[in-house]
Each structure stands twice: as C-alpha cells, then as structure tokens.
Amino acid sequence: MSVLAGANILVTGGTGSFGHAFVAMTLATHNPRRLVVYSRDEMKQAEMARRFANDPRVRFFIGDVRDRDRLNRALDGVEYVVHAAALKIVPAAEYNPFEYVKTNIIGAMNVIDACIDKQVKRVIALSTDKASSPVNLYGGTKLVADKLFVSGNAYAGGHSTRFTVVRYGNVMGSRGSVIPYFLSLDGKDPLPITDPAMTRFMVTLEAGVELVWHAFEDMEGGEIYVTKAPSMRLGDIASAVAPAAEQQIVGVRPGEKLHEQLIGADDALHTYEYERCYKILPAIDAPGNDGRIKGGRKVDPGFAYTSDRNSEWMSIEALRDWIAANRAALTS
C-alpha cells in the first residue's frame, strides 16, 4: 500500500500547474484522507475549489511560505508535504532579487522549520534544472533551497522528519511555458523564438507527479531525484505548433540558459542511475549513503545530464500528437 493512502498531505503553491495535476492524480490514485492546498492567491484557490467542490478530502488554506506562523497552523496533523511554492520567472528575478530570496530561500527555511516542529514525516521540495550550475538569480535561489532541504535531515537532529528534493526541467504545457504561449498566438506570423538551437527537456506534468510519488516511497532523506526525459530543440517545438509560420529570432532573455542541465559533472561522484530517474546522494554524509543506493548504477566520472547531449529526443510528430491530445487544457 502507498504511504500516501489514507494520509494527510499538504502542497504549498498548490494552485499552480503542478498542484492541479498532483491533487487530481493523488486523489484518484492514492485516496488520501485529507489534501490541503496552501497558497497565497485567493482567486486561484476559488477557481480550484470549484473544480474539487464535491470532494471533501480537499481543503484550502490561504497563506504564504514567508509566514512561518501561518505554516505552523496549516501543518496541524499533516504527515506529508510537497513544497512547490516558488517565484519562477527568470527575467523577473533579475529585476526583483530580494523578493525571490524571500520566497525561494526564506520560504524554504520556514517550511523546513515548521515541518520539523509539527513532526511531519516526509517532505519533498520541487527543484529545477536552473538550480544545477546556476547562471541566473532564480537558479541561485533554487540551488540554495535544494541545499537547505538536503541538509534539513541533519538539521532535524533527533526529530524523525525527512527531507528530499525532486528536480526536473521544462514541464510541457505548464502555465507560462512556451507551448501554450505559441498556441496563444493563434498562428500569427512570424513566431518569436529566442534561438532555434536552444534545447529543453520535455517533461509531462504526469511524469513530474509520478516522480514525487516514487520519491515518497523510496526516500531515506537527502536524495535529489532527477527525472529522465527526452529533449527537443526550440525551433522544432515551434514547427510542431505552427509548421507554416516563419520563425523570428528575438534573442535569449536575461539570465536564460541555451541548454538545460539537470545534473552537473561535479555531482557525478555521488550520482546513481535507475530505470526511470537518476539519484544524487548528499555529499555531506557520504559514509551513510549505502542505504540510499538501492541497486543503482554509479554514473561515469564527469557525467552530466544536459538537454543538448541527451540520448533521448522527442520528434516533431510526437509533440504534435501530444498537443492534439491536450489542446483543451493548453488553450483554457
């Protein structure tokens, strides 16, 4: 039986794209006793509440991860937490760095402290490719957050709360991402793209949720789980959405990477490969890593997992089929 079956779960930032998918899929698959959506946007909560109006297992709690007292109240009786709340827009981070630090770093510290105090069993924080060898402010804040959650297992001391991280790249169809943006232009010509050679990992929301489920079952504490996913070039993504449109190169945005990286070469020493994911074990307590390897194969020295050097690629035809199957959600 799943550890989430009959459990009390809270997801921060739960009104986002991941939160919608996580709530719907977890209710259908694991039947938790209570699933709390914690976020600061009352309008998004009201809209989401209508979707789950007939399900008494879903609760809504207005609050900000910057507010530790509010987190303490929301976490009463909660056993499992998914920390998805974050400020995420790369260019906005460059112009509003203090706000990103407050939410992505101070907010992470508040979640860790509150979860320990409330004796939460397991906590998973969502990470991003931009936290691996960061070149922008957003990536820097997420790298710090990753480090905080990994070290949270030592920080917890004698408490039983365990922390881990799930990291994945570009989520296909998530709010603000490139595919819904291209579709919103409704075939307008030319189609603005940053660089046709830019590459991105193509991760579905369903795959992201399933990796979180897997991590809850598998985690001992301190691991970073990295999803495996195919890559695509941005020019091919544009061709899949609007094959007849001319592509106008507008240049890379401030702080944006040309290629995504989920695992850097410096992490190879502690990285193991599995059928569906990679697992980066914590360097700070390496002698105790044996119990977390669980049959994984250690990657080669200098290994890096990047979208431009990926062994798996998504075709234009496969993306068109996916868009056709998900068009209603992408254009709503």
Secondary structure, 3 states (H helix, E strand, C coil): CCCCCCCEEEEECCCCHHHHHHHHHHHHHHCCCEEEEEECCHHHHHHHHHHCCCCCCEEEEECCCCCHHHHHHHCCCCCEEEECCCCCCHHHHHHCHHHHHHHHHHHHHHHHHHHHHCCCCEEEEEEEHHHCCCCCHHHHHHHHHHHHHHHHHHHCCCCCCEEEEEEECCECCCCCCHHHHHHHCCCCCCEEECCCCCEEECECHHHHHHHHHHHHHHCCCCCEEEECCCEEEHHHHHHHHCCCCCEEECCCCCCCCCECEEECHHHHHHEEECCCEEEECCHHHHHHCHHHHCCCEECCCCCCEECCCCCCECCHHHHHHHHHHHHHHHCC
